[in-house]
Amino acid sequence: MEGNMVVIETVSSTLREMFRAQRLMPAWVEDLDFHALSDYHRMVLINDGSTQPLVMARFLEPLTVVPLDLGTNPISGRRWLKDRPVRFRKVEICGRTTARVHIVANTTYVPDLLPKDLVEGLENGALSVGAGIRRFSLTTRRELLWCGRTADYPVVRTYRIYHGYEPVFAITEMFA
């Protein structure tokens, strides 16, 4: 049994190390136990690619993006984008047939560093971030920042997306 505890702690440490700014997790988020999560929640937590295909594969349902708020007042994220002028949007990502909310996403982005048509698609709700990146063939990399949980969401995480050498998106996702 002692050997299993060492493996569990090693896995937890390795997963935690993937998040570069874990110590900056906001006060409204609680620490999480990786081993208490479902396989699905562990997969979406550490995924550093487009999340929607994973959610579609898990629930075998196409998804739709429902804009809730589009504006210039970010809840969080400006600190991750070098204090550039930003815009904000909050969306729910839901099952198209069940209307089940799978993800709530708060996205802060730097419009001046993105293609104009991508910004328009984000602002009118026509595009998700991942679809926009694919449509405009942006070369990007993602950086996982912190993760945790809340009373309402078993997994909450924030990550940053770079285009070139500049951070252009900071996204906080809350998974149901």
C-alpha positions in Angstrom: 0.0 0.0 0.0 2.9 2.4 0.7 4.1 2.0 -2.9 0.7 3.0 -4.2 0.8 6.2 -2.0 4.2 7.1 -3.5 2.8 6.7 -7.1 -0.3 8.7 -6.2 1.8 11.6 -4.8 4.2 11.4 -7.8 1.3 11.7 -10.2 -0.3 14.6 -8.3 3.0 16.4 -8.2 3.6 15.9 -11.9 0.0 17.1 -12.7 0.4 20.1 -10.4 3.7 21.1 -12.1 1.9 21.5 -15.4 0.3 24.7 -14.0 2.9 27.4 -14.1 1.1 29.9 -11.8 -0.7 27.6 -9.3 0.3 29.8 -6.4 -1.7 32.7 -8.0 -5.0 30.7 -7.9 -7.7 33.3 -6.9 -9.3 33.1 -3.4 -12.7 32.1 -4.8 -11.2 28.8 -6.0 -10.4 25.9 -3.7 -7.6 23.4 -4.2 -8.6 20.1 -5.8 -7.6 16.5 -5.4 -6.6 15.0 -8.7 -7.4 11.5 -7.6 -11.0 12.4 -6.6 -11.7 13.6 -10.1 -13.4 11.5 -12.8 -11.3 10.4 -15.8 -13.1 13.0 -17.9 -12.4 15.8 -15.5 -8.7 14.9 -15.3 -8.5 14.8 -19.2 -10.1 18.2 -19.7 -8.1 19.7 -16.8 -4.7 19.0 -18.3 -5.7 19.2 -22.0 -3.7 22.0 -23.6 -5.4 21.8 -27.0 -8.9 22.5 -28.1 -11.3 21.3 -25.4 -14.6 21.1 -27.2 -13.7 18.0 -29.3 -13.0 16.2 -26.0 -16.3 17.2 -24.6 -18.1 16.2 -27.8 -16.4 12.8 -27.7 -17.3 12.2 -24.1 -21.0 13.1 -24.4 -21.4 12.1 -28.1 -23.2 15.4 -28.8 -22.4 18.4 -30.9 -21.8 21.6 -28.9 -23.0 25.2 -29.3 -21.5 28.4 -27.8 -24.1 30.6 -26.1 -22.8 34.2 -25.5 -23.7 35.5 -22.0 -21.7 38.7 -21.8 -19.6 40.6 -24.3 -17.7 43.6 -23.2 -14.6 45.4 -22.1 -14.6 44.7 -18.3 -12.8 41.4 -17.7 -13.5 39.5 -14.5 -10.0 38.2 -14.6 -7.3 37.8 -17.2 -5.8 41.2 -17.8 -2.8 40.3 -15.6 -2.0 37.4 -17.9 -2.0 39.6 -21.0 0.8 42.1 -20.1 -1.8 44.8 -19.2 -2.7 45.5 -22.8 -6.1 46.9 -23.8 -8.5 43.9 -23.7 -12.0 42.8 -24.3 -14.0 40.2 -22.5 -16.6 37.6 -23.2 -18.4 35.0 -21.2 -20.0 32.0 -22.8 -21.7 28.7 -22.0 -20.7 25.7 -24.1 -23.8 23.5 -24.2 -25.0 20.3 -25.8 -26.8 21.2 -29.0 -29.6 18.7 -28.4 -29.7 18.4 -24.6 -28.9 22.1 -23.8 -26.8 20.7 -21.0 -24.1 23.3 -19.9 -20.7 21.5 -20.0 -18.4 24.5 -19.7 -18.7 28.2 -18.7 -15.8 30.1 -20.1 -14.6 33.6 -19.3 -12.2 34.8 -22.1 -10.1 38.0 -22.0 -8.4 38.8 -25.3 -6.2 41.4 -26.9 -8.1 42.4 -30.1 -5.2 44.4 -31.5 -3.1 41.2 -31.8 -5.7 39.1 -33.6 -7.2 39.1 -37.1 -10.1 41.5 -37.4 -12.5 38.8 -38.6 -11.6 36.6 -35.7 -12.4 39.4 -33.3 -15.7 40.1 -35.0 -16.6 36.4 -34.8 -15.8 36.3 -31.1 -17.8 39.5 -30.5 -20.9 38.5 -32.4 -20.9 34.9 -30.9 -20.3 33.2 -34.3 -16.9 31.7 -33.3 -15.5 29.9 -30.3 -11.8 30.6 -29.6 -10.8 27.2 -30.8 -12.8 27.5 -34.0 -11.4 30.9 -34.7 -7.8 29.7 -34.2 -8.5 26.9 -36.7 -10.3 29.0 -39.2 -7.6 31.7 -39.3 -4.7 29.1 -39.1 -3.1 30.9 -36.1 0.0 29.3 -34.8 -0.5 29.1 -31.1 0.7 27.5 -27.9 -1.1 27.2 -24.6 0.2 27.6 -21.1 -1.7 26.2 -18.2 -1.7 28.7 -15.3 -3.7 27.4 -12.4 -6.5 25.0 -11.5 -8.9 24.3 -8.7 -12.6 23.7 -7.9 -15.6 25.6 -6.6 -18.8 24.4 -4.9 -20.5 24.6 -8.4 -17.7 23.3 -10.6 -15.5 20.3 -9.9 -12.8 21.6 -12.2 -11.9 25.3 -12.8 -8.7 26.2 -14.7 -7.1 29.2 -16.3 -4.7 29.1 -19.2 -3.1 31.5 -21.6 -2.8 31.2 -25.4 0.1 32.8 -27.2 0.2 33.8 -30.8 3.7 34.4 -31.9 5.5 35.5 -28.7 2.6 37.5 -27.3 -0.2 36.3 -25.0 -3.5 37.0 -26.8 -6.1 35.0 -24.8 -6.5 34.3 -21.1 -9.3 31.8 -20.5 -10.9 30.6 -17.3 -13.0 27.5 -17.9 -15.4 26.0 -15.4 -16.4 22.4 -16.1 -19.7 20.9 -15.0 
